[in-house]
Structures are given as C-alpha cells and as structure tokens.
Amino acid sequence: MSLALKPLLLFLVLCALNPLPSVESAIPFITTLQNLRGISRGQNADGVGILRIYLKSLGYQVNEKSPSDNNFDANDESALKQYQAFHGLHTSGVVDDQTIETMSLPRCGLPDITATPNPNPNGLSSSPPQNYSYFPGNPKWSKFNLKYRVTANPSNVAVNRDVLKQILSNALNTWRQNNSFTFTETTG
C-alpha cells in the first residue's frame, strides 16, 4: 500500500467507526445563536427559548418556561454565566462571539453539570463546578493500564489486519500522551 493512501485509509476507518454528525443539523442552532448575539437580561429575541432548552440539556438550571417565551431574564443570564464560567469564557451573561463559538462546537452529548446543582449559582467562578463527572456514580477510572486485542477486521472495512493494528496502535499512543492511560496489545 502506498504511503499516500494511508491517511485516506485512516480517515475512512475512523468515519466507519464513528461517523461525523450532519453539519446541516447544526446550522439552525448556530443561526439561532447568531441572532442572539449581544442579548442581555431584560431583552426579548427569537431563539431565547431554544437557548434555554440547550442550557437545560447541559444541566444548567433554567426556569420551566414555554419555548416560545423569548424574554432573556435573570435566571437565563445566571445559567449563561455558569456555562461561560464552566467553559473558561468571560462570564458576562451576554451571548457574545466566544460563547457562540463554544456553543457551536460538536459535543459528546453528556451534560456539563450532573446530579446536584452548581454551588455557585451566579456562575462567577472561573473553575468548573466540583460536582461534575463524566458518568454519575462512577466518576473516576480505577484502572489505567488497559489491554486490548484485535480479533477481526470490521466487516465493512477492507483493510489489511496489520495496517488496522498499526492505525489502532497509533491512535492509542496519541491518546496515551494526553492522559494517564497505558495500552498494551494482547494476542490471546
């Protein structure tokens, strides 16, 4: 296999294993955010209800209101400040360019805040809330030396087994460089 085809093959394998979300599905939300640019407490604008639903889905406390209620109130401002603080943004409580850019990024789908409310309801802290966990009830890994093995090629990917193992090894080595995990390939 030529060296020039390996990056393309890696891309195709990764897409087969983890397809990218549709860009078209994100466009309406991004357009809504852009329409909210500069909104602050006491103002009305189309899309505030959608912003409120988004913040609630991430675990931020917002008042139960109709999605058609487009009044950006003190509670919405507080939730937005919490979001901004959690993501290391300037905590203005205003939908600014940095906030729009951060909210437009793809996410894993897990909330920022889980289980209990943020102990700092004004969102003025620059550090993430202490009650954050990836998986409620099991917030930490207890094992950092992980073993893996390649038992078969994915049925929908025509790739040499050795190439697949090398791609997987390279990906795990990249991941290892950025955290405490080690990965060891086993054969049996």
C-alpha positions in Angstrom: 0.0 0.0 0.0 1.4 3.4 -0.9 2.3 5.8 1.8 0.0 8.4 0.3 -3.1 6.2 0.7 -2.6 5.6 4.5 -4.1 8.9 5.7 -7.1 8.4 3.5 -7.5 4.8 4.7 -7.2 6.1 8.3 -9.9 8.7 7.7 -12.2 6.1 6.1 -11.7 3.6 9.0 -12.4 6.4 11.6 -15.5 7.5 9.7 -16.8 4.0 9.5 -16.3 3.5 13.3 -17.5 7.0 14.3 -19.5 8.8 11.6 -19.5 12.6 11.9 -22.8 14.3 12.7 -24.5 16.1 9.9 -23.4 19.7 9.5 -26.9 20.5 8.3 -28.4 19.5 11.7 -26.3 22.1 13.5 -27.0 25.1 11.1 -30.4 26.1 12.6 -29.0 26.2 16.1 -25.9 28.2 15.0 -28.2 30.6 13.2 -30.3 31.0 16.3 -27.2 31.7 18.4 -26.0 34.3 15.8 -29.4 36.0 16.1 -29.0 36.2 19.9 -25.6 37.9 19.6 -25.5 40.7 22.2 -28.7 39.8 24.0 -28.7 40.6 27.7 -31.1 40.5 30.7 -34.4 42.1 30.1 -34.3 41.9 26.3 -36.6 39.8 24.0 -35.4 38.0 20.9 -36.5 35.0 18.9 -34.5 32.0 20.0 -34.2 32.6 23.7 -36.4 29.6 24.4 -34.1 27.4 22.2 -31.1 28.7 24.1 -32.9 27.9 27.4 -33.6 24.3 26.2 -29.9 23.9 25.2 -28.6 25.1 28.6 -31.1 22.9 30.4 -30.0 19.9 28.4 -26.4 20.5 29.6 -27.5 20.5 33.3 -27.8 24.3 33.9 -30.8 25.4 36.0 -33.3 27.4 34.0 -36.9 28.2 34.7 -39.5 26.0 33.2 -41.0 28.3 30.5 -42.6 27.8 27.2 -40.0 27.5 24.4 -41.9 30.4 22.8 -41.1 32.7 25.8 -38.3 34.8 24.3 -37.6 37.0 27.4 -34.0 36.7 28.5 -34.4 37.1 32.2 -32.1 37.0 35.3 -32.4 33.2 35.5 -31.3 32.8 31.9 -28.4 35.2 32.5 -27.3 33.2 35.5 -27.4 29.9 33.6 -25.4 31.5 30.7 -22.8 32.8 33.2 -22.5 29.3 34.6 -22.0 28.0 31.1 -19.4 30.6 30.3 -17.5 30.0 33.6 -17.5 26.2 33.1 -16.0 26.7 29.6 -13.4 29.2 30.7 -15.1 32.1 28.9 -15.6 35.7 30.1 -18.7 35.5 32.4 -20.6 38.4 31.1 -24.1 36.8 30.9 -24.3 38.1 27.4 -24.4 36.0 24.3 -21.0 37.1 22.8 -18.8 35.8 20.0 -16.8 33.5 22.2 -20.0 32.0 23.7 -21.5 31.4 20.2 -18.3 29.8 19.0 -18.1 27.5 22.0 -21.8 26.5 21.8 -21.4 25.8 18.1 -18.7 23.2 18.6 -19.6 19.5 18.4 -20.2 17.9 21.8 -20.1 14.4 23.3 -23.7 14.6 24.4 -23.0 14.4 28.1 -24.1 17.3 30.3 -21.7 19.8 31.9 -23.4 19.6 35.2 -24.8 16.4 36.7 -26.7 15.3 39.8 -26.6 18.3 42.1 -26.8 22.0 41.3 -23.8 24.2 40.9 -22.9 25.5 44.4 -22.2 28.9 42.8 -25.5 29.9 41.2 -24.1 33.2 39.9 -21.5 31.4 37.8 -18.8 33.9 38.8 -16.2 31.2 39.5 -13.6 30.6 36.8 -13.2 26.9 37.6 -15.7 24.1 36.7 -18.2 23.1 39.3 -16.9 20.4 41.7 -19.9 18.2 41.2 -19.0 17.5 37.5 -18.5 13.8 36.5 -18.5 12.0 33.2 -20.6 9.1 34.5 -22.7 9.8 37.6 -22.0 7.2 40.3 -18.6 6.2 38.7 -16.8 9.5 38.1 -13.3 8.0 38.0 -11.5 5.2 36.3 -9.9 2.7 38.7 -7.7 1.0 36.1 -5.2 2.9 34.0 -3.3 0.0 32.4 -5.7 -1.2 29.7 -5.2 -4.2 27.5 -6.7 -4.6 24.0 -6.7 -7.1 21.2 -7.8 -7.1 17.6 -9.9 -10.2 17.0 -11.2 -9.4 13.5 -11.4 -6.7 10.9 -14.7 -4.8 10.8 -16.8 -6.4 8.2 -17.4 -3.2 6.3 -13.7 -2.1 6.0 -11.4 -3.8 3.6 -8.0 -3.2 5.2 -5.1 -5.4 5.9 -5.1 -6.6 9.6 -1.5 -5.4 10.2 -2.4 -1.9 8.9 -5.5 -1.8 11.1 -3.4 -2.8 14.1 -0.9 -0.1 13.4 -3.6 2.5 13.0 -5.2 1.5 16.3 -1.8 1.5 18.0 -1.0 5.0 16.7 -4.4 6.3 17.9 -4.0 4.8 21.3 -0.4 6.2 21.6 -1.7 9.6 20.8 -4.4 9.3 23.4 -1.9 8.0 26.0 0.3 11.1 25.5 -2.6 13.2 26.8 -3.7 11.3 29.9 -2.7 8.6 32.5 -3.7 5.5 30.5 -1.3 3.0 29.0 -2.4 0.5 26.4 -1.0 -3.0 25.8 -1.9 -5.2 22.9 -2.6 -8.8 23.8 -2.7 -11.8 21.5 -4.9 -14.2 23.4 
